[in-house]
């Protein structure tokens, strides 16, 4: 039986990766009913990451009450994959920007609920591999809230214990990690992120991402100073400097928190997904791979979905078609990376405000055209 793999990114602001996979599958099976279609919807670590993993691999969603961005009780969730040992935690499910509405203020929001999700997955579900999606955060607390929920204690200058938030990171005088949940030491913790920002500085978490979370200029300065202070405290107490590790500044410094407090690692989101779904094995006997994203250009080579998928497929000599929204001018490197062809779904020259309303039908018709061509060859 012929096999085709679908591994697209979402088209930001229009279609989710799962929606794209379903439309592609419907059109492909209309033309070749008995074809084996393998769907791998991809998320970047932000909202929708858990659903994408469960759609690709199966498993189940665990619902749990945790602390929200303002320490308020909220309904949240995480996923457990079919091996019953791997949990997928979406930090946005506890500390995501949509959860704060119009009350954006990274000086007072926390990742405490993220720690509670991890704790539940470890203690109550027995998972020993935790994949944490780093994206869509409303926080800039360096992962201190997460660490607090898992037993790390922070003290101020008066030796009073407290839970640091972005605006109070500068008050940390002592860190005691002796109470860290002991089961964490037996866990493999992996943070998936697609940014390489350091923890602090002009390219760090506060300067680059603070404004979109509601931070004005003065707040950015305070947050950046706090993250630097946290970094210095980690060096002082643990002789550990994670500030310059690529991705340390992801999700308001949660990347650094995963490295420092949980002894975790950070990895490109697409590489995490492809490894978890055993993409290299899926490529065996595959005739073609469909991938794509909202806009393809030179930036698509920097750890993005299309480049990751194409690089793996090229090693197995499997052709790749990238179905995208817009095509930039600097795409020569995309072909060199392993993409065989790039096709835009924009069938009519219209503004984005109009195009997004017809994107699903445009994708369907574009896939129909591609399949009519492929039927001549396969």
Secondary structure as GFF3:
##gff-version 3
##sequence-region A 1 378
A	DSSP	beta_strand	3	6	.	.	.	ID=ss1
A	DSSP	alpha_helix	17	31	.	.	.	ID=ss2
A	DSSP	beta_strand	36	39	.	.	.	ID=ss3
A	DSSP	alpha_helix	49	57	.	.	.	ID=ss4
A	DSSP	beta_strand	60	67	.	.	.	ID=ss5
A	DSSP	beta_strand	73	80	.	.	.	ID=ss6
A	DSSP	beta_strand	86	90	.	.	.	ID=ss7
A	DSSP	alpha_helix	92	95	.	.	.	ID=ss8
A	DSSP	three_ten_helix	97	100	.	.	.	ID=ss9
A	DSSP	alpha_helix	112	123	.	.	.	ID=ss10
A	DSSP	beta_strand	129	133	.	.	.	ID=ss11
A	DSSP	alpha_helix	144	149	.	.	.	ID=ss12
A	DSSP	beta_strand	153	155	.	.	.	ID=ss13
A	DSSP	beta_strand	161	162	.	.	.	ID=ss14
A	DSSP	three_ten_helix	166	171	.	.	.	ID=ss15
A	DSSP	beta_strand	174	176	.	.	.	ID=ss16
A	DSSP	three_ten_helix	182	186	.	.	.	ID=ss17
A	DSSP	beta_strand	188	193	.	.	.	ID=ss18
A	DSSP	alpha_helix	205	209	.	.	.	ID=ss19
A	DSSP	three_ten_helix	211	213	.	.	.	ID=ss20
A	DSSP	alpha_helix	217	238	.	.	.	ID=ss21
A	DSSP	alpha_helix	250	261	.	.	.	ID=ss22
A	DSSP	beta_strand	265	268	.	.	.	ID=ss23
A	DSSP	alpha_helix	269	276	.	.	.	ID=ss24
A	DSSP	alpha_helix	279	282	.	.	.	ID=ss25
A	DSSP	beta_strand	286	291	.	.	.	ID=ss26
A	DSSP	beta_strand	295	296	.	.	.	ID=ss27
A	DSSP	three_ten_helix	298	301	.	.	.	ID=ss28
A	DSSP	alpha_helix	305	315	.	.	.	ID=ss29
A	DSSP	beta_strand	319	324	.	.	.	ID=ss30
A	DSSP	beta_strand	326	327	.	.	.	ID=ss31
A	DSSP	alpha_helix	332	336	.	.	.	ID=ss32
A	DSSP	beta_strand	341	344	.	.	.	ID=ss33
A	DSSP	alpha_helix	352	355	.	.	.	ID=ss34
A	DSSP	alpha_helix	359	374	.	.	.	ID=ss35
###
